[in-house]
Amino acid sequence: MKIMRVERLIDKGEFSKSSTWKTIESQIVQAIKAIEWPPGSGSFILYEQPGKARGEGNGVKPIKEACMLHLKSLGWSLQTPIDIATLKKPGPLDATYPVGEQLFCLEWETGNISSSHRALNKVSLGILKNILIGGILILPTRKMYKYLTDRVGNFEELEPYFPLWRSLCVDEGLLAVIAIEHDAVSKNVPRIPKGTDGRALQ
């Protein structure tokens, strides 16, 4: 799987210069690039079928699960609950890494564009409240989104709103968005079904 863009929306203070960040960054890149389809192929090739109709295209959640399983093997915690003192408690963070008294988090988008906004808002609020030192949202490019079963939020659709998060007043923290993309498409590979265990994609 390819990383197409890394967009830093917030980069304040010394965290991004630390050895801890270098470790986190390296492990995230490693986890993304470790995802392959078909299994053992050494690349990530999507079945060439647009995912607009029911039962067409490639499953989304197994791709995320493969990344999460890889991070877990590196010592990350999965499905971490956080309390950011909102009226309604947000859902757990997909993956977290301890940084002193705080956490760094990774969110992998499997929902629609509204879900992408909620994910970045949740991470931003965590940074503002000093619960999180930073976080990253991973989502597909529009080119990859075309071949996925659900109408998943994509980088290009979210990009016009980046100035909103850039404007946050933060003394210390890192907030970024990573755009991922398949290596190729082919009719000669199986479709990634919705129910595939993430282990099958490593």
PyMOL commands that set and color helices and strands:
alter all, ss='L'
color gray80, all
select helices_A, chain A and resi 15-17+19-33+61-73+113-128+142-145+155-166+198-201
alter helices_A, ss='H'
color red, helices_A
select strands_A, chain A and resi 2-12+45-47+77-80+93-99+102-108+132-140+173-181+184-186
alter strands_A, ss='S'
color yellow, strands_A
deselect
rebuild
show_as cartoon
